[in-house]
Amino acid sequence: MNSKPYIGITGPVSVKETKQICKEFSKAKYNMFNPHVPMLGFLVSHKTLNRVELKNRRYPPIDLIPELLEATNNEVLTMIHYNSREIDTLSNQVSKIFEGIYESNLCKAIQLNIVWPDLNQISKIKEKYPEMEIVFQASHKAMEEKNPFQIVKGIKNYGDSINYVLIDPSGGRGMPFVIASSVAIYSELREQCPNLTVGFAGGFKGDNVGGRLIDLIRKTKETNFCIDAEGGLRDRITSAYGDDILNIEKVNDYLKTASKIIK
């Protein structure tokens, strides 16, 4: 059975933000029994995992992660969004992140923001955590100089080790994706990898999510896809990547508009 599609928001860094977003999900009538479940993503990097402080404001301290997960009160699908350049020890890093939180059912999902992670490492993660739902991020770097067939051929090699593919050329930069090219990848995935749940990310916010969802539904001829928003729901402080803060009003607009189209 395919994993449930989700409506996602990524990037809370405090208990207050986490609870606020969960409240907005509830107000928009998204819950874990809907066809589309609410998803809340928490950013972790190899640096924050090793307690190196980042200037990027979207990353909470690693020691705060269990408290943030508990603050969701099981009302959403919780997901760690992890990036690392230390690809040869990825499974060990994931074990370090999920120690305690997997067993206590605080989180059993991870999005790997890593360009073509090693299949053996993914297999080790799945072997240790058989209930883990793994999201492959089809980022702009992963898709660079590849056509849809080549991209999907690479994804297909992961077999049953992954559950989701997020077509995400923006990578949290708030840049709207080109619908035609993303749908071409989506269609190829649906044909070759029917057991995967596929989603879109890139620049979603309240004033564009409605039109973009309608366009995606019209082009894919279905509604069982995911969406995720990050950069478009934040207010910039400076032009530096990640130097921004969550705007709960933007979260409200995004969810309120999306909920009118897909539930």
JONOR-V259141 format. One record per pair of residues at least 24 apart in sequence whose C-alpha atoms are under 10 Angstrom apart, sorted by sequence separation. I is the first residue (numbers start at 1). GAP is how many residues later the second one is. D is the distance in whole Angstrom. If there is no record, write none. Layout:
i:I gap:GAP d:D
i:I gap:GAP d:D
This chain:
i:6 gap:24 d:10
i:18 gap:24 d:10
i:90 gap:24 d:10
i:108 gap:24 d:5
i:109 gap:24 d:5
i:110 gap:24 d:5
i:111 gap:24 d:4
i:112 gap:24 d:6
i:113 gap:24 d:6
i:114 gap:24 d:9
i:115 gap:24 d:7
i:143 gap:24 d:9
i:165 gap:24 d:9
i:177 gap:24 d:7
i:178 gap:24 d:9
i:204 gap:24 d:7
i:205 gap:24 d:7
i:208 gap:24 d:10
i:107 gap:25 d:9
i:108 gap:25 d:6
i:109 gap:25 d:6
i:110 gap:25 d:6
i:111 gap:25 d:6
i:112 gap:25 d:6
i:113 gap:25 d:8
i:114 gap:25 d:8
i:115 gap:25 d:9
i:116 gap:25 d:9
i:117 gap:25 d:10
i:136 gap:25 d:10
i:142 gap:25 d:10
i:143 gap:25 d:9
i:144 gap:25 d:10
i:176 gap:25 d:8
i:177 gap:25 d:5
i:199 gap:25 d:9
i:200 gap:25 d:8
i:201 gap:25 d:8
i:202 gap:25 d:9
i:203 gap:25 d:9
i:204 gap:25 d:5
i:205 gap:25 d:9
i:207 gap:25 d:10
i:229 gap:25 d:9
i:6 gap:26 d:9
i:42 gap:26 d:8
i:103 gap:26 d:9
i:107 gap:26 d:10
i:108 gap:26 d:9
i:109 gap:26 d:8
i:110 gap:26 d:9
i:111 gap:26 d:7
i:112 gap:26 d:10
i:113 gap:26 d:8
i:115 gap:26 d:7
i:116 gap:26 d:6
i:134 gap:26 d:10
i:135 gap:26 d:10
i:136 gap:26 d:7
i:142 gap:26 d:10
i:143 gap:26 d:8
i:175 gap:26 d:9
i:176 gap:26 d:5
i:177 gap:26 d:7
i:198 gap:26 d:8
i:199 gap:26 d:5
i:200 gap:26 d:6
i:201 gap:26 d:6
i:202 gap:26 d:8
i:203 gap:26 d:7
i:204 gap:26 d:8
i:205 gap:26 d:9
i:206 gap:26 d:9
i:42 gap:27 d:9
i:78 gap:27 d:10
i:79 gap:27 d:9
i:80 gap:27 d:8
i:87 gap:27 d:8
i:90 gap:27 d:8
i:91 gap:27 d:10
i:94 gap:27 d:10
i:102 gap:27 d:8
i:114 gap:27 d:9
i:115 gap:27 d:5
i:116 gap:27 d:10
i:134 gap:27 d:7
i:135 gap:27 d:6
i:136 gap:27 d:8
i:137 gap:27 d:8
i:138 gap:27 d:7
i:139 gap:27 d:8
i:140 gap:27 d:9
i:141 gap:27 d:10
i:142 gap:27 d:9
i:174 gap:27 d:9
i:175 gap:27 d:5
i:176 gap:27 d:4
i:177 gap:27 d:9
i:197 gap:27 d:8
i:198 gap:27 d:5
i:199 gap:27 d:4
i:200 gap:27 d:5
i:201 gap:27 d:5
i:202 gap:27 d:7
i:203 gap:27 d:8
i:204 gap:27 d:8
i:205 gap:27 d:5
i:206 gap:27 d:8
i:4 gap:28 d:10
i:6 gap:28 d:9
i:8 gap:28 d:10
i:12 gap:28 d:8
i:41 gap:28 d:10
i:78 gap:28 d:7
i:79 gap:28 d:6
i:80 gap:28 d:9
i:81 gap:28 d:9
i:82 gap:28 d:7
i:83 gap:28 d:9
i:84 gap:28 d:9
i:85 gap:28 d:10
i:86 gap:28 d:10
i:87 gap:28 d:9
i:90 gap:28 d:8
i:94 gap:28 d:10
i:114 gap:28 d:8
i:115 gap:28 d:9
i:133 gap:28 d:9
i:134 gap:28 d:5
i:135 gap:28 d:6
i:136 gap:28 d:6
i:137 gap:28 d:6
i:138 gap:28 d:6
i:139 gap:28 d:7
i:140 gap:28 d:7
i:141 gap:28 d:8
i:174 gap:28 d:6
i:175 gap:28 d:5
i:176 gap:28 d:7
i:197 gap:28 d:7
i:198 gap:28 d:6
i:199 gap:28 d:5
i:200 gap:28 d:7
i:201 gap:28 d:6
i:202 gap:28 d:8
i:203 gap:28 d:7
i:204 gap:28 d:6
i:205 gap:28 d:6
i:4 gap:29 d:10
i:5 gap:29 d:10
i:6 gap:29 d:8
i:7 gap:29 d:6
i:8 gap:29 d:8
i:9 gap:29 d:8
i:10 gap:29 d:8
i:11 gap:29 d:8
i:12 gap:29 d:8
i:13 gap:29 d:8
i:40 gap:29 d:9
i:77 gap:29 d:9
i:78 gap:29 d:5
i:79 gap:29 d:7
i:80 gap:29 d:6
i:81 gap:29 d:6
i:82 gap:29 d:6
i:83 gap:29 d:6
i:84 gap:29 d:8
i:85 gap:29 d:8
i:87 gap:29 d:10
i:88 gap:29 d:9
i:89 gap:29 d:10
i:91 gap:29 d:9
i:92 gap:29 d:9
i:95 gap:29 d:10
i:102 gap:29 d:9
i:113 gap:29 d:10
i:132 gap:29 d:9
i:133 gap:29 d:7
i:134 gap:29 d:5
i:135 gap:29 d:4
i:136 gap:29 d:5
i:137 gap:29 d:5
i:138 gap:29 d:5
i:139 gap:29 d:5
i:140 gap:29 d:4
i:141 gap:29 d:10
i:172 gap:29 d:8
i:173 gap:29 d:8
i:174 gap:29 d:4
i:175 gap:29 d:8
i:176 gap:29 d:10
i:197 gap:29 d:8
i:198 gap:29 d:9
i:199 gap:29 d:8
i:200 gap:29 d:9
i:201 gap:29 d:9
i:202 gap:29 d:8
i:203 gap:29 d:5
i:204 gap:29 d:8
i:205 gap:29 d:9
i:4 gap:30 d:9
i:5 gap:30 d:7
i:6 gap:30 d:5
i:7 gap:30 d:6
i:8 gap:30 d:6
i:9 gap:30 d:6
i:10 gap:30 d:6
i:11 gap:30 d:6
i:12 gap:30 d:6
i:13 gap:30 d:8
i:77 gap:30 d:8
i:78 gap:30 d:7
i:79 gap:30 d:5
i:80 gap:30 d:5
i:81 gap:30 d:5
i:82 gap:30 d:5
i:83 gap:30 d:5
i:84 gap:30 d:7
i:85 gap:30 d:9
i:87 gap:30 d:7
i:88 gap:30 d:8
i:90 gap:30 d:10
i:91 gap:30 d:5
i:94 gap:30 d:10
i:95 gap:30 d:8
i:102 gap:30 d:8
i:132 gap:30 d:9
i:133 gap:30 d:6
i:134 gap:30 d:6
i:135 gap:30 d:5
i:136 gap:30 d:6
i:137 gap:30 d:6
i:138 gap:30 d:6
i:139 gap:30 d:5
i:140 gap:30 d:7
i:141 gap:30 d:9
i:170 gap:30 d:10
i:171 gap:30 d:8
i:172 gap:30 d:7
i:173 gap:30 d:7
i:174 gap:30 d:7
i:190 gap:30 d:10
i:202 gap:30 d:8
i:203 gap:30 d:9
i:4 gap:31 d:7
i:5 gap:31 d:5
i:6 gap:31 d:5
i:7 gap:31 d:5
i:8 gap:31 d:4
i:9 gap:31 d:5
i:10 gap:31 d:4
i:11 gap:31 d:6
i:12 gap:31 d:8
i:66 gap:31 d:10
i:70 gap:31 d:9
i:74 gap:31 d:9
i:77 gap:31 d:9
i:78 gap:31 d:7
i:79 gap:31 d:5
i:80 gap:31 d:6
i:81 gap:31 d:6
i:82 gap:31 d:6
i:83 gap:31 d:6
i:84 gap:31 d:10
i:87 gap:31 d:7
i:90 gap:31 d:6
i:91 gap:31 d:7
i:94 gap:31 d:7
i:98 gap:31 d:9
i:130 gap:31 d:9
i:132 gap:31 d:9
i:133 gap:31 d:8
i:134 gap:31 d:9
i:135 gap:31 d:7
i:136 gap:31 d:9
i:137 gap:31 d:6
i:138 gap:31 d:7
i:139 gap:31 d:7
i:140 gap:31 d:8
i:164 gap:31 d:9
i:165 gap:31 d:7
i:166 gap:31 d:9
i:167 gap:31 d:7
i:168 gap:31 d:8
i:169 gap:31 d:9
i:170 gap:31 d:7
i:171 gap:31 d:7
i:172 gap:31 d:8
i:174 gap:31 d:9
i:227 gap:31 d:10
i:4 gap:32 d:7
i:5 gap:32 d:6
i:6 gap:32 d:6
i:7 gap:32 d:6
i:8 gap:32 d:6
i:9 gap:32 d:6
i:10 gap:32 d:6
i:11 gap:32 d:6
i:40 gap:32 d:9
i:65 gap:32 d:9
i:66 gap:32 d:10
i:69 gap:32 d:8
i:74 gap:32 d:8
i:77 gap:32 d:8
i:78 gap:32 d:9
i:79 gap:32 d:7
i:80 gap:32 d:8
i:81 gap:32 d:7
i:82 gap:32 d:8
i:83 gap:32 d:9
i:85 gap:32 d:10
i:88 gap:32 d:9
i:89 gap:32 d:7
i:90 gap:32 d:8
i:91 gap:32 d:9
i:92 gap:32 d:9
i:93 gap:32 d:10
i:136 gap:32 d:10
i:137 gap:32 d:9
i:138 gap:32 d:10
i:139 gap:32 d:6
i:163 gap:32 d:8
i:164 gap:32 d:5
i:165 gap:32 d:6
i:166 gap:32 d:6
i:167 gap:32 d:6
i:168 gap:32 d:6
i:169 gap:32 d:7
i:170 gap:32 d:5
i:171 gap:32 d:9
i:176 gap:32 d:9
i:187 gap:32 d:9
i:4 gap:33 d:7
i:5 gap:33 d:9
i:6 gap:33 d:6
i:7 gap:33 d:9
i:8 gap:33 d:7
i:9 gap:33 d:9
i:10 gap:33 d:7
i:11 gap:33 d:10
i:49 gap:33 d:9
i:73 gap:33 d:9
i:74 gap:33 d:9
i:81 gap:33 d:10
i:84 gap:33 d:10
i:88 gap:33 d:7
i:91 gap:33 d:6
i:92 gap:33 d:8
i:95 gap:33 d:8
i:138 gap:33 d:9
i:139 gap:33 d:10
i:148 gap:33 d:8
i:152 gap:33 d:7
i:156 gap:33 d:9
i:160 gap:33 d:10
i:162 gap:33 d:10
i:163 gap:33 d:5
i:164 gap:33 d:5
i:165 gap:33 d:5
i:166 gap:33 d:5
i:167 gap:33 d:5
i:168 gap:33 d:5
i:169 gap:33 d:7
i:170 gap:33 d:7
i:179 gap:33 d:8
i:183 gap:33 d:7
i:187 gap:33 d:7
i:5 gap:34 d:9
i:6 gap:34 d:9
i:63 gap:34 d:10
i:66 gap:34 d:9
i:72 gap:34 d:9
i:87 gap:34 d:8
i:90 gap:34 d:9
i:91 gap:34 d:5
i:95 gap:34 d:9
i:126 gap:34 d:9
i:127 gap:34 d:9
i:137 gap:34 d:9
i:147 gap:34 d:9
i:148 gap:34 d:9
i:151 gap:34 d:8
i:152 gap:34 d:9
i:155 gap:34 d:9
i:159 gap:34 d:8
i:162 gap:34 d:8
i:163 gap:34 d:6
i:164 gap:34 d:6
i:165 gap:34 d:6
i:166 gap:34 d:6
i:167 gap:34 d:6
i:168 gap:34 d:6
i:169 gap:34 d:10
i:182 gap:34 d:9
i:186 gap:34 d:8
i:40 gap:35 d:10
i:41 gap:35 d:10
i:45 gap:35 d:10
i:49 gap:35 d:10
i:62 gap:35 d:8
i:66 gap:35 d:7
i:70 gap:35 d:10
i:71 gap:35 d:10
i:90 gap:35 d:8
i:91 gap:35 d:9
i:94 gap:35 d:10
i:123 gap:35 d:8
i:126 gap:35 d:6
i:148 gap:35 d:9
i:149 gap:35 d:9
i:150 gap:35 d:10
i:152 gap:35 d:10
i:153 gap:35 d:9
i:160 gap:35 d:8
i:162 gap:35 d:10
i:163 gap:35 d:9
i:164 gap:35 d:8
i:165 gap:35 d:9
i:166 gap:35 d:7
i:167 gap:35 d:9
i:168 gap:35 d:10
i:177 gap:35 d:10
i:180 gap:35 d:10
i:184 gap:35 d:9
i:39 gap:36 d:9
i:40 gap:36 d:6
i:41 gap:36 d:8
i:42 gap:36 d:8
i:43 gap:36 d:9
i:44 gap:36 d:7
i:45 gap:36 d:8
i:46 gap:36 d:8
i:47 gap:36 d:9
i:65 gap:36 d:9
i:69 gap:36 d:10
i:70 gap:36 d:7
i:122 gap:36 d:8
i:123 gap:36 d:10
i:125 gap:36 d:9
i:126 gap:36 d:9
i:148 gap:36 d:6
i:149 gap:36 d:8
i:152 gap:36 d:7
i:153 gap:36 d:9
i:156 gap:36 d:8
i:159 gap:36 d:9
i:160 gap:36 d:9
i:176 gap:36 d:10
i:179 gap:36 d:8
i:180 gap:36 d:9
i:183 gap:36 d:7
i:184 gap:36 d:9
i:38 gap:37 d:8
i:39 gap:37 d:5
i:40 gap:37 d:6
i:41 gap:37 d:6
i:42 gap:37 d:6
i:43 gap:37 d:6
i:44 gap:37 d:6
i:45 gap:37 d:5
i:46 gap:37 d:6
i:47 gap:37 d:8
i:69 gap:37 d:6
i:70 gap:37 d:9
i:91 gap:37 d:9
i:123 gap:37 d:9
i:124 gap:37 d:9
i:140 gap:37 d:10
i:147 gap:37 d:9
i:148 gap:37 d:5
i:151 gap:37 d:9
i:152 gap:37 d:6
i:155 gap:37 d:10
i:156 gap:37 d:7
i:159 gap:37 d:9
i:179 gap:37 d:7
i:183 gap:37 d:7
i:225 gap:37 d:10
i:37 gap:38 d:9
i:38 gap:38 d:5
i:39 gap:38 d:5
i:40 gap:38 d:5
i:41 gap:38 d:5
i:42 gap:38 d:5
i:43 gap:38 d:5
i:44 gap:38 d:5
i:45 gap:38 d:5
i:46 gap:38 d:5
i:47 gap:38 d:10
i:68 gap:38 d:10
i:69 gap:38 d:7
i:116 gap:38 d:8
i:119 gap:38 d:8
i:120 gap:38 d:9
i:123 gap:38 d:6
i:147 gap:38 d:8
i:148 gap:38 d:8
i:149 gap:38 d:10
i:150 gap:38 d:10
i:151 gap:38 d:9
i:152 gap:38 d:10
i:155 gap:38 d:9
i:223 gap:38 d:9
i:224 gap:38 d:9
i:37 gap:39 d:7
i:38 gap:39 d:6
i:39 gap:39 d:6
i:40 gap:39 d:6
i:41 gap:39 d:6
i:42 gap:39 d:6
i:43 gap:39 d:6
i:44 gap:39 d:7
i:45 gap:39 d:6
i:46 gap:39 d:8
i:67 gap:39 d:10
i:116 gap:39 d:8
i:119 gap:39 d:6
i:122 gap:39 d:7
i:123 gap:39 d:9
i:148 gap:39 d:9
i:149 gap:39 d:7
i:152 gap:39 d:10
i:153 gap:39 d:8
i:180 gap:39 d:8
i:186 gap:39 d:9
i:223 gap:39 d:7
i:224 gap:39 d:10
i:37 gap:40 d:7
i:38 gap:40 d:9
i:39 gap:40 d:7
i:40 gap:40 d:9
i:41 gap:40 d:6
i:42 gap:40 d:8
i:43 gap:40 d:8
i:44 gap:40 d:9
i:45 gap:40 d:9
i:46 gap:40 d:8
i:66 gap:40 d:7
i:118 gap:40 d:9
i:119 gap:40 d:9
i:122 gap:40 d:8
i:148 gap:40 d:7
i:149 gap:40 d:9
i:152 gap:40 d:7
i:153 gap:40 d:9
i:156 gap:40 d:10
i:179 gap:40 d:9
i:223 gap:40 d:9
i:40 gap:41 d:10
i:41 gap:41 d:10
i:65 gap:41 d:10
i:66 gap:41 d:9
i:117 gap:41 d:10
i:120 gap:41 d:10
i:148 gap:41 d:9
i:152 gap:41 d:8
i:32 gap:42 d:9
i:33 gap:42 d:10
i:116 gap:42 d:10
i:119 gap:42 d:8
i:143 gap:42 d:10
i:31 gap:43 d:10
i:32 gap:43 d:7
i:50 gap:43 d:10
i:149 gap:43 d:9
i:206 gap:43 d:9
i:207 gap:43 d:9
i:13 gap:44 d:8
i:14 gap:44 d:10
i:31 gap:44 d:7
i:32 gap:44 d:6
i:46 gap:44 d:9
i:49 gap:44 d:8
i:138 gap:44 d:10
i:206 gap:44 d:6
i:209 gap:44 d:9
i:210 gap:44 d:8
i:213 gap:44 d:10
i:214 gap:44 d:10
i:217 gap:44 d:10
i:12 gap:45 d:9
i:13 gap:45 d:6
i:14 gap:45 d:10
i:30 gap:45 d:9
i:31 gap:45 d:7
i:32 gap:45 d:7
i:49 gap:45 d:10
i:205 gap:45 d:7
i:206 gap:45 d:8
i:208 gap:45 d:10
i:209 gap:45 d:7
i:210 gap:45 d:10
i:213 gap:45 d:8
i:217 gap:45 d:10
i:11 gap:46 d:9
i:12 gap:46 d:7
i:13 gap:46 d:6
i:14 gap:46 d:7
i:30 gap:46 d:9
i:31 gap:46 d:9
i:50 gap:46 d:10
i:205 gap:46 d:8
i:206 gap:46 d:8
i:207 gap:46 d:8
i:208 gap:46 d:8
i:209 gap:46 d:9
i:210 gap:46 d:10
i:211 gap:46 d:10
i:212 gap:46 d:10
i:11 gap:47 d:5
i:12 gap:47 d:8
i:13 gap:47 d:5
i:14 gap:47 d:9
i:46 gap:47 d:8
i:49 gap:47 d:8
i:138 gap:47 d:10
i:205 gap:47 d:10
i:206 gap:47 d:5
i:207 gap:47 d:8
i:209 gap:47 d:10
i:210 gap:47 d:6
i:211 gap:47 d:10
i:214 gap:47 d:8
i:10 gap:48 d:9
i:11 gap:48 d:7
i:12 gap:48 d:8
i:13 gap:48 d:8
i:45 gap:48 d:10
i:46 gap:48 d:10
i:49 gap:48 d:7
i:205 gap:48 d:7
i:206 gap:48 d:4
i:209 gap:48 d:7
i:210 gap:48 d:6
i:213 gap:48 d:7
i:214 gap:48 d:9
i:11 gap:49 d:9
i:15 gap:49 d:9
i:18 gap:49 d:10
i:19 gap:49 d:9
i:22 gap:49 d:9
i:23 gap:49 d:9
i:26 gap:49 d:9
i:205 gap:49 d:5
i:206 gap:49 d:7
i:208 gap:49 d:9
i:209 gap:49 d:6
i:210 gap:49 d:9
i:213 gap:49 d:8
i:14 gap:50 d:8
i:15 gap:50 d:10
i:18 gap:50 d:7
i:22 gap:50 d:6
i:25 gap:50 d:9
i:26 gap:50 d:10
i:204 gap:50 d:8
i:205 gap:50 d:9
i:206 gap:50 d:8
i:207 gap:50 d:8
i:208 gap:50 d:10
i:210 gap:50 d:8
i:211 gap:50 d:10
i:13 gap:51 d:9
i:14 gap:51 d:9
i:17 gap:51 d:9
i:18 gap:51 d:8
i:19 gap:51 d:10
i:20 gap:51 d:10
i:21 gap:51 d:9
i:22 gap:51 d:9
i:25 gap:51 d:8
i:46 gap:51 d:10
i:111 gap:51 d:10
i:206 gap:51 d:6
i:210 gap:51 d:7
i:13 gap:52 d:9
i:15 gap:52 d:7
i:16 gap:52 d:9
i:18 gap:52 d:10
i:19 gap:52 d:6
i:20 gap:52 d:10
i:22 gap:52 d:10
i:23 gap:52 d:9
i:45 gap:52 d:10
i:110 gap:52 d:10
i:205 gap:52 d:9
i:206 gap:52 d:8
i:209 gap:52 d:10
i:210 gap:52 d:10
i:14 gap:53 d:9
i:15 gap:53 d:5
i:18 gap:53 d:7
i:19 gap:53 d:6
i:22 gap:53 d:7
i:44 gap:53 d:9
i:111 gap:53 d:9
i:113 gap:53 d:10
i:205 gap:53 d:9
i:14 gap:54 d:7
i:15 gap:54 d:9
i:17 gap:54 d:10
i:18 gap:54 d:7
i:19 gap:54 d:9
i:22 gap:54 d:7
i:79 gap:54 d:9
i:80 gap:54 d:10
i:81 gap:54 d:9
i:109 gap:54 d:10
i:110 gap:54 d:10
i:111 gap:54 d:9
i:204 gap:54 d:10
i:13 gap:55 d:8
i:15 gap:55 d:9
i:16 gap:55 d:9
i:21 gap:55 d:10
i:79 gap:55 d:9
i:80 gap:55 d:10
i:111 gap:55 d:9
i:113 gap:55 d:10
i:174 gap:55 d:8
i:12 gap:56 d:9
i:15 gap:56 d:6
i:79 gap:56 d:9
i:81 gap:56 d:10
i:172 gap:56 d:10
i:174 gap:56 d:7
i:175 gap:56 d:8
i:176 gap:56 d:9
i:14 gap:57 d:9
i:15 gap:57 d:9
i:172 gap:57 d:8
i:173 gap:57 d:8
i:174 gap:57 d:4
i:175 gap:57 d:8
i:113 gap:58 d:8
i:171 gap:58 d:10
i:172 gap:58 d:6
i:173 gap:58 d:5
i:174 gap:58 d:5
i:166 gap:59 d:9
i:167 gap:59 d:10
i:168 gap:59 d:10
i:171 gap:59 d:9
i:172 gap:59 d:5
i:173 gap:59 d:8
i:174 gap:59 d:8
i:165 gap:60 d:10
i:166 gap:60 d:8
i:167 gap:60 d:9
i:168 gap:60 d:9
i:170 gap:60 d:10
i:171 gap:60 d:9
i:172 gap:60 d:8
i:174 gap:60 d:9
i:135 gap:61 d:10
i:138 gap:61 d:10
i:164 gap:61 d:10
i:165 gap:61 d:9
i:166 gap:61 d:8
i:167 gap:61 d:10
i:170 gap:61 d:9
i:135 gap:62 d:9
i:136 gap:62 d:10
i:137 gap:62 d:10
i:138 gap:62 d:10
i:139 gap:62 d:10
i:164 gap:62 d:9
i:166 gap:62 d:9
i:135 gap:63 d:9
i:137 gap:63 d:10
i:138 gap:63 d:10
i:135 gap:64 d:10
i:137 gap:64 d:10
i:43 gap:67 d:10
i:8 gap:68 d:9
i:10 gap:68 d:10
i:41 gap:68 d:9
i:42 gap:68 d:9
i:43 gap:68 d:9
i:45 gap:68 d:9
i:173 gap:68 d:7
i:7 gap:69 d:10
i:8 gap:69 d:9
i:10 gap:69 d:9
i:41 gap:69 d:9
i:42 gap:69 d:10
i:44 gap:69 d:10
i:172 gap:69 d:9
i:173 gap:69 d:8
i:6 gap:70 d:10
i:7 gap:70 d:10
i:8 gap:70 d:10
i:10 gap:70 d:9
i:11 gap:70 d:9
i:41 gap:70 d:9
i:43 gap:70 d:10
i:172 gap:70 d:9
i:6 gap:71 d:8
i:8 gap:71 d:10
i:10 gap:71 d:8
i:4 gap:73 d:10
i:58 gap:114 d:10
i:3 gap:130 d:8
i:4 gap:159 d:10
i:5 gap:159 d:9
i:3 gap:160 d:6
i:4 gap:160 d:9
i:2 gap:161 d:7
i:3 gap:161 d:7
i:11 gap:161 d:9
i:1 gap:162 d:10
i:2 gap:162 d:9
i:10 gap:162 d:9
i:58 gap:172 d:9
i:58 gap:173 d:10
i:58 gap:176 d:10
i:58 gap:183 d:10
i:59 gap:183 d:9
i:56 gap:184 d:8
i:57 gap:184 d:9
i:58 gap:184 d:6
i:55 gap:185 d:9
i:56 gap:185 d:7
i:57 gap:185 d:6
i:58 gap:185 d:8
i:55 gap:186 d:9
i:56 gap:186 d:4
i:57 gap:186 d:6
i:58 gap:186 d:8
i:36 gap:187 d:9
i:39 gap:187 d:10
i:41 gap:187 d:9
i:55 gap:187 d:8
i:56 gap:187 d:6
i:57 gap:187 d:6
i:58 gap:187 d:8
i:35 gap:188 d:10
i:36 gap:188 d:8
i:38 gap:188 d:10
i:39 gap:188 d:9
i:40 gap:188 d:9
i:41 gap:188 d:10
i:54 gap:188 d:10
i:55 gap:188 d:7
i:56 gap:188 d:8
i:57 gap:188 d:7
i:58 gap:188 d:9
i:35 gap:189 d:8
i:36 gap:189 d:8
i:37 gap:189 d:9
i:39 gap:189 d:8
i:40 gap:189 d:10
i:41 gap:189 d:9
i:56 gap:189 d:10
i:57 gap:189 d:9
i:36 gap:190 d:8
i:38 gap:190 d:10
i:6 gap:191 d:9
i:8 gap:191 d:10
i:36 gap:191 d:10
i:2 gap:192 d:8
i:3 gap:192 d:8
i:4 gap:192 d:10
i:5 gap:192 d:6
i:6 gap:192 d:10
i:7 gap:192 d:9
i:2 gap:193 d:5
i:3 gap:193 d:7
i:4 gap:193 d:7
i:5 gap:193 d:8
i:6 gap:193 d:8
i:8 gap:193 d:9
i:1 gap:194 d:7
i:2 gap:194 d:6
i:3 gap:194 d:6
i:4 gap:194 d:10
i:5 gap:194 d:8
i:1 gap:195 d:9
i:2 gap:195 d:6
i:3 gap:195 d:9
i:9 gap:195 d:10
i:1 gap:196 d:10
i:2 gap:196 d:10
i:38 gap:217 d:10
i:5 gap:218 d:9
i:6 gap:218 d:9
i:7 gap:218 d:9
i:8 gap:218 d:8
i:9 gap:218 d:9
i:10 gap:218 d:7
i:11 gap:218 d:9
i:12 gap:218 d:9
i:5 gap:219 d:6
i:6 gap:219 d:7
i:7 gap:219 d:6
i:8 gap:219 d:6
i:9 gap:219 d:6
i:10 gap:219 d:6
i:11 gap:219 d:6
i:4 gap:220 d:8
i:5 gap:220 d:5
i:6 gap:220 d:5
i:7 gap:220 d:5
i:8 gap:220 d:4
i:9 gap:220 d:5
i:10 gap:220 d:5
i:11 gap:220 d:9
i:4 gap:221 d:9
i:5 gap:221 d:5
i:6 gap:221 d:7
i:7 gap:221 d:6
i:8 gap:221 d:6
i:9 gap:221 d:6
i:10 gap:221 d:9
i:4 gap:222 d:9
i:5 gap:222 d:8
i:6 gap:222 d:8
i:7 gap:222 d:8
i:8 gap:222 d:9
i:9 gap:222 d:10
i:11 gap:222 d:9
i:10 gap:223 d:9
i:11 gap:223 d:9
i:36 gap:223 d:10
i:9 gap:224 d:8
i:24 gap:224 d:8
i:28 gap:224 d:8
i:21 gap:225 d:10
i:24 gap:225 d:9
i:27 gap:225 d:9
i:28 gap:225 d:10
i:30 gap:225 d:9
i:38 gap:225 d:10
i:25 gap:226 d:9
i:28 gap:226 d:10
i:29 gap:226 d:9
i:30 gap:226 d:10
i:36 gap:226 d:7
i:37 gap:226 d:8
i:21 gap:227 d:7
i:24 gap:227 d:7
i:25 gap:227 d:8
i:28 gap:227 d:6
i:29 gap:227 d:9
i:35 gap:227 d:9
i:36 gap:227 d:5
i:20 gap:228 d:7
i:24 gap:228 d:6
i:27 gap:228 d:9
i:28 gap:228 d:5
i:34 gap:228 d:10
i:35 gap:228 d:6
i:17 gap:229 d:8
i:23 gap:229 d:10
i:24 gap:229 d:9
i:26 gap:229 d:10
i:27 gap:229 d:8
i:28 gap:229 d:9
i:30 gap:229 d:8
i:34 gap:229 d:6
i:17 gap:230 d:9
i:21 gap:230 d:7
i:24 gap:230 d:10
i:25 gap:230 d:7
i:28 gap:230 d:9
i:29 gap:230 d:7
i:11 gap:231 d:10
i:17 gap:231 d:8
i:20 gap:231 d:9
i:21 gap:231 d:8
i:24 gap:231 d:7
i:25 gap:231 d:9
i:28 gap:231 d:6
i:13 gap:232 d:9
i:20 gap:232 d:10
i:24 gap:232 d:8
i:27 gap:232 d:10
i:28 gap:232 d:9
i:30 gap:232 d:10
i:31 gap:232 d:9
i:12 gap:233 d:9
i:13 gap:233 d:9
i:30 gap:233 d:7
i:11 gap:234 d:9
i:12 gap:234 d:7
i:21 gap:234 d:10
i:25 gap:234 d:9
i:29 gap:234 d:8
i:11 gap:235 d:8
i:28 gap:235 d:9
i:10 gap:236 d:10
i:9 gap:242 d:8
i:9 gap:245 d:10
i:9 gap:246 d:9
i:8 gap:247 d:9
i:7 gap:248 d:8
i:7 gap:251 d:8
i:7 gap:252 d:9
i:7 gap:255 d:9
i:7 gap:256 d:9
i:6 gap:257 d:9
